[in-house]
Structures are given as structure tokens and as C-alpha cells.
Amino acid sequence: MLATLTALLDDVDVSPTTTGMPGAGLVQTLLNWLTQIALWGSLASILCGAAIYGLSQQTGNYSGGYLGKRLALAGAVGACLAGIAPTVINLLFKAAA
């Protein structure tokens, strides 16, 4: 009984594809839009952070300067994550397969 179960479990094979999947184009479009929104948010964070940092440094507001640096860095990290996310997912899937 256990040998039969083991033989059945060994035969599992997965190869992801969107061929014939209803709505696959819509899902891809939504993911593309989500990535674009993430990039716009990252750009807004960098620009707002730069403005806050510059104004805070000129007025001597060091805590505001720290906030500006943090926003700019968060925007840069967000852009990196948005760009590398598909590659990481594919790399992890291929490493696990």
C-alpha cells in the first residue's frame, strides 16, 4: 500500500503556462498596471523625500532631513523591488523545481 502511494506521489509534474487559461491576458495586464503604480509611488517617494530633505536642511530641521532621506531611500528600494520581483519569483521557482 505504501509503495503504491509513493509511486503515485513521484509522478507529479508541473510546468506553469497560461495557454488556454481564461482571463490570462487580463491578469497579465493587471500585474503590469500594478508594477507601473509601484514605480509611480517610488518616484513620488523619491521626489517628496528630496524636497523635504532639501527644505529641512536649509531651515535647520534635522528630524525633517532624516524623514526626507528615509522617504528617498524607501522610494529607491521600492523601485528595485518592483523591478526585481518577477526575476526573483522565476528564480525561486526554477531553484525549487
C-alpha positions, -999 to +999 in steps of 0.1 A: +000+000+000+028+025+010+048+016-021+018+023-044+012+057-027+049+066-030+048+057-067+018+079-073+034+109-055+066+106-075+047+111-108+037+147-102+050+172-128+042+209-130+050+233-159+033+266-155+016+280-186-012+304-194-022+285-226-060+282-227-065+299-193-095+322-194-086+357-183-048+352-185-044+384-206-064+403-180-043+390-151-011+399-170-024+434-177-034+439-141+001+428-130+017+453-154-005+481-141+004+472-105+041+473-114+035+507-130+017+520-099+045+508-077+070+527-099+050+559-098+048+555-060+085+550-058+091+581-079+068+602-058+085+590-026+120+599-040+108+633-052+090+641-019+119+629+001+143+650-018+121+681-014+117+675+023+154+668+028+164+700+009+140+723+027+147+707+061+185+712+057+180+748+047+158+756+077+179+735+102+152+709+108+173+678+112+145+655+121+128+666+088+160+660+070+161+624+084+125+619+072+134+632+037+164+608+035+142+579+047+115+587+021+140+589-007+157+557+003+123+539+006+114+550-029+147+537-043+142+503-025+106+502-038+117+507-074+143+480-070+118+456-056+092+463-083+119+457-110+134+425-095+102+408-083+094+388-115+130+377-117+131+366-081+098+346-085+111+328-116+145+321-100+129+307-068+105+285-088+133+272-110+155+266-080+128+246-062+119+225-093 
